[in-house]
Amino acid sequence: MFATLRSNQKPLPSPVLIVENELPMQNRLRAILIALGYGEKDLLVTGNIADALETHAKHPCAIALIDIRLSDGSGIDLIRTWHACDPALPILVISASNAATVIVAALQAGAVGYLLKERDDIEIALSVRSALRGGAPIDPFVARYVLETSSVIAQPVVRAIPAISSIGGSKPAPISVKLSRRETEVLTLVSKGLANREISDLLSLSKLTVESHIKNMFKKLHVRSRTEAIFEARAQGLLP
């Protein structure tokens, strides 16, 4: 089954940095990534935050797979640091922690996705490939908690019109977010894990136009990442 997951059309972005302090999980992730088409030389493995920072400084990675519970601190701090320096870096959390507060904190810090270690190798491989293509892979178990707490991830998108001085003293009326038909099409494809170039080809739009639609959606939804946009749009009933 892994053979069908290999990407033989384009070189896989590398290197991949694995930040995981448990040896069995390190070996498991190595095997999954090699099955996807990576070579040993494409994989960098560290077991703590200090080594991860040093390794990434010397060899900037194309994607990072990070655990939350590390020997010298929380992976969330590492995510926050890297995201502040490079918001475009895909950071995928693969952790045993299913605590809602941890999940939300990781996504707020800048992770593009969150997967539980209990998932099988095929599910993890699909999630890694989705992240590489610009998607936002979220474990189904995790998604339920995030949707329930979506108001924590992004600012509320239902806002009030500032009061207008008038004789009648009109009350502020709520404004709901409205996406254009094209913005909805683009966001739907984003939620399926498609990258901007793939969306551009599918909708016969320029890559610049697709990026413009995504920026407009971010402004309307008051979010800063594709992951937040998907969750907020679903919470508002803008996506199935």
C-alpha positions as CSV (number, residue, x, y, z in Angstrom):
1,M,0.0,0.0,0.0
2,F,2.9,2.4,0.7
3,A,4.0,2.1,-2.9
4,T,0.9,4.0,-4.0
5,L,1.8,6.9,-1.7
6,R,5.2,7.6,-3.3
7,S,5.5,10.9,-5.2
8,N,7.4,10.1,-8.4
9,Q,6.5,13.3,-10.3
10,K,8.4,15.9,-8.2
11,P,11.3,15.7,-5.8
12,L,10.1,15.5,-2.2
13,P,11.0,18.6,-0.2
14,S,13.9,17.9,2.1
15,P,15.4,17.6,4.6
16,V,12.7,16.5,7.0
17,L,13.5,17.2,10.7
18,I,12.0,14.7,13.2
19,V,11.9,16.0,16.8
20,E,11.0,12.9,18.9
21,N,12.7,11.7,22.1
22,E,11.4,8.1,22.0
23,L,13.6,5.8,19.9
24,P,10.9,3.4,18.8
25,M,8.9,6.3,17.4
26,Q,12.0,7.8,15.8
27,N,12.5,4.5,14.0
28,R,8.8,4.3,13.0
29,L,8.8,7.8,11.5
30,R,12.0,7.0,9.6
31,A,10.4,3.9,8.1
32,I,7.3,5.8,7.1
33,L,9.3,8.6,5.5
34,I,11.5,6.2,3.6
35,A,8.4,4.4,2.4
36,L,7.2,7.8,1.0
37,G,10.4,8.0,-1.0
38,Y,12.9,9.8,1.2
39,G,16.4,8.6,1.6
40,E,18.3,8.3,4.9
41,K,20.3,11.4,4.0
42,D,17.1,13.4,3.7
43,L,16.2,12.7,7.4
44,L,17.4,14.6,10.4
45,V,16.5,13.3,13.8
46,T,16.8,15.0,17.2
47,G,15.4,14.2,20.6
48,N,15.1,17.6,22.3
49,I,14.5,21.3,21.7
50,A,18.2,22.3,22.0
51,D,19.4,19.9,19.4
52,A,16.5,20.7,17.1
53,L,17.3,24.4,17.2
54,E,20.9,23.7,16.4
55,T,20.2,21.2,13.7
56,H,17.6,23.5,11.9
57,A,20.1,26.4,12.1
58,K,22.7,24.4,10.3
59,H,20.4,22.5,8.0
60,P,17.1,24.4,7.4
61,C,14.4,21.8,7.0
62,A,11.5,21.7,4.5
63,I,9.1,20.2,7.0
64,A,9.3,19.4,10.7
65,L,7.5,16.5,12.5
66,I,7.4,17.4,16.2
67,D,6.3,15.7,19.4
68,I,4.9,17.8,22.2
69,R,6.5,16.1,25.2
70,L,10.3,16.5,24.8
71,S,13.0,15.9,27.4
72,D,13.9,19.6,27.8
73,G,10.5,21.3,27.4
74,S,7.4,21.5,25.3
75,G,7.3,21.2,21.6
76,I,4.8,24.0,21.5
77,D,7.6,26.5,22.4
78,L,9.7,25.1,19.5
79,I,6.7,25.5,17.1
80,R,6.2,29.0,18.3
81,T,9.9,29.9,17.8
82,W,10.1,28.4,14.3
83,H,6.8,29.8,13.1
84,A,7.8,33.3,14.2
85,C,10.9,33.1,12.1
86,D,9.4,31.3,9.1
87,P,5.6,31.2,8.9
88,A,5.8,29.2,5.7
89,L,7.5,26.2,7.4
90,P,5.1,23.2,7.6
91,I,5.2,21.9,11.2
92,L,3.2,18.7,11.8
93,V,2.6,17.6,15.4
94,I,2.6,13.8,16.0
95,S,2.0,13.2,19.6
96,A,0.3,11.0,22.2
97,S,-1.3,14.0,23.9
98,N,-5.0,14.4,23.2
99,A,-5.7,17.2,25.7
100,A,-7.8,19.9,24.1
101,T,-5.7,22.7,25.6
102,V,-2.5,21.2,24.2
103,I,-4.0,20.7,20.8
104,V,-5.3,24.3,20.6
105,A,-2.0,25.7,21.9
106,A,0.0,23.8,19.2
107,L,-2.3,25.1,16.4
108,Q,-2.2,28.6,17.8
109,A,1.6,28.4,17.9
110,G,1.8,27.7,14.2
111,A,1.4,23.9,13.6
112,V,-0.3,23.1,10.3
113,G,-1.7,19.9,11.6
114,Y,-2.0,17.5,14.6
115,L,-2.0,13.7,14.5
116,L,-2.1,11.2,17.3
117,K,0.6,8.5,17.5
118,E,-2.0,5.8,17.9
119,R,-2.9,6.2,14.2
120,D,-1.5,3.5,11.8
121,D,1.5,4.1,9.5
122,I,-0.7,4.7,6.4
123,E,-2.7,7.4,8.2
124,I,0.5,9.1,9.3
125,A,2.0,8.8,5.8
126,L,-1.0,10.4,4.3
127,S,-0.9,13.2,6.8
128,V,2.7,13.9,6.1
129,R,2.1,14.0,2.4
130,S,-0.8,16.3,2.9
131,A,1.3,18.7,4.9
132,L,4.0,18.6,2.2
133,R,1.4,19.6,-0.3
134,G,0.2,22.6,1.7
135,G,-2.7,20.8,3.5
136,A,-3.8,20.9,7.1
137,P,-4.0,17.3,8.3
138,I,-5.9,16.9,11.5
139,D,-6.6,13.7,13.4
140,P,-10.4,13.0,13.4
141,F,-10.3,12.6,17.2
142,V,-8.4,15.9,17.5
143,A,-10.7,17.7,15.1
144,R,-13.7,17.2,17.3
145,Y,-12.1,19.0,20.2
146,V,-10.8,21.8,18.0
147,L,-14.2,22.4,16.5
148,E,-15.7,22.5,20.0
149,T,-13.2,25.1,21.0
150,S,-12.8,27.0,17.7
151,S,-13.5,30.3,19.4
152,V,-10.2,29.9,21.2
153,I,-8.2,29.4,18.0
154,A,-9.5,32.5,16.2
155,Q,-11.2,35.7,17.1
156,P,-15.0,35.6,16.8
157,V,-16.1,36.3,13.3
158,V,-19.5,37.6,14.2
159,R,-19.0,41.3,15.1
160,A,-21.2,44.2,15.9
161,I,-21.5,47.4,13.8
162,P,-20.3,50.4,16.0
163,A,-23.2,52.2,17.5
164,I,-24.5,55.1,15.3
165,S,-25.8,58.2,17.1
166,S,-29.4,58.6,16.1
167,I,-32.7,59.7,17.6
168,G,-33.9,56.1,17.7
169,G,-30.8,54.8,19.4
170,S,-30.5,51.8,17.0
171,K,-28.8,48.7,18.5
172,P,-25.7,47.3,16.8
173,A,-26.6,44.6,14.3
174,P,-24.4,41.5,13.9
175,I,-22.4,41.0,10.8
176,S,-21.7,37.4,9.6
177,V,-18.8,36.5,7.5
178,K,-19.6,36.0,3.9
179,L,-17.2,34.4,1.4
180,S,-17.6,34.9,-2.4
181,R,-18.3,31.9,-4.5
182,R,-14.7,31.8,-5.7
183,E,-13.4,32.1,-2.2
184,T,-15.5,29.2,-1.1
185,E,-14.3,27.1,-4.0
186,V,-10.7,27.9,-3.1
187,L,-11.2,27.2,0.6
188,T,-12.9,23.9,-0.1
189,L,-9.8,22.8,-2.1
190,V,-7.5,24.1,0.7
191,S,-9.4,21.9,3.1
192,K,-8.8,18.9,0.8
193,G,-5.0,19.4,1.2
194,L,-4.4,20.9,-2.2
195,A,-1.4,23.3,-2.6
196,N,-1.8,26.8,-4.3
197,R,-0.4,25.6,-7.6
198,E,-2.8,22.6,-7.7
199,I,-5.7,24.9,-6.9
200,S,-4.5,27.3,-9.6
201,D,-4.4,24.5,-12.2
202,L,-7.8,23.1,-11.2
203,L,-9.7,26.4,-11.3
204,S,-7.7,27.8,-14.2
205,L,-6.6,30.8,-12.1
206,S,-3.1,32.3,-11.8
207,K,-1.2,31.3,-8.6
208,L,-1.2,35.0,-7.7
209,T,-5.0,35.1,-7.9
210,V,-5.3,32.1,-5.7
211,E,-3.0,33.6,-3.1
212,S,-5.1,36.8,-3.2
213,H,-8.3,34.8,-2.5
214,I,-6.6,33.1,0.4
215,K,-5.4,36.4,1.9
216,N,-8.9,37.8,1.6
217,M,-10.4,34.8,3.4
218,F,-7.9,35.1,6.2
219,K,-8.9,38.8,6.7
220,K,-12.6,37.9,6.6
221,L,-12.3,35.0,9.0
222,H,-9.8,36.8,11.3
223,V,-7.3,34.0,11.1
224,R,-3.6,33.7,10.3
225,S,-3.2,30.2,8.8
226,R,-4.8,27.6,6.5
227,T,-5.6,25.4,9.5
228,E,-7.4,28.1,11.4
229,A,-9.3,29.1,8.3
230,I,-10.6,25.6,7.8
231,F,-11.7,25.2,11.4
232,E,-13.3,28.7,11.6
233,A,-15.1,28.2,8.3
234,R,-16.5,24.9,9.4
235,A,-17.5,26.3,12.8
236,Q,-19.4,29.1,10.9
237,G,-21.1,26.6,8.5
238,L,-19.1,27.9,5.5
239,L,-17.6,24.4,4.8
240,P,-19.2,21.0,5.3
